[in-house]
């Protein structure tokens, strides 16, 4: 093996190691703060600009929001370093029962189990 081939091999190995390190670093999710009412309203306004929010319910861990807009439920939940937004019929969302401190929203595609904390389910806004 001559010197030029060895230098090329070592250079290629270093470049591959650098790219592997960069891709591993890029997948580290940045921490997201828990949602409060102001942040939830801002996210809902971005995701659902045509809906007038009547009431907001924030999950106990601050990682999910359910909002009522007329007869629609607007749902946001944390996924990685961002949020996923979905909508469903309000009656289907509040019909879901709590189990072991969590709520599974079967009517919302892909929704995880929402942690209640000290919150009650269904929210008081459901009666309105």
Long-range contacts (C-beta under 8 A, 24 or more apart in sequence): 29-80, 29-81, 30-81, 31-81, 32-78, 32-81, 32-82, 32-83, 33-62, 34-61, 34-62, 34-63, 35-62, 35-63, 35-64, 35-65, 35-76, 36-62, 40-65, 40-67, 40-76, 43-76, 43-83, 43-85, 44-74, 44-76, 44-85, 47-74, 47-76, 47-83, 47-85, 48-74, 48-85, 48-87, 54-125, 54-128, 55-123, 55-125, 55-128, 57-119, 57-123, 57-125, 58-119, 59-114, 59-115, 59-116, 59-117, 59-119, 60-115, 60-116, 60-117, 60-118, 60-119, 61-115, 61-117, 63-114, 63-115, 64-112, 64-114, 64-115, 66-93, 66-105, 66-114, 66-123, 68-125, 68-126, 68-128, 73-107, 73-108, 75-105, 75-108, 75-111, 77-111, 77-112, 77-114, 84-110, 86-110, 86-111, 90-126, 94-122, 94-123, 94-126, 95-122, 96-121, 96-122, 97-121
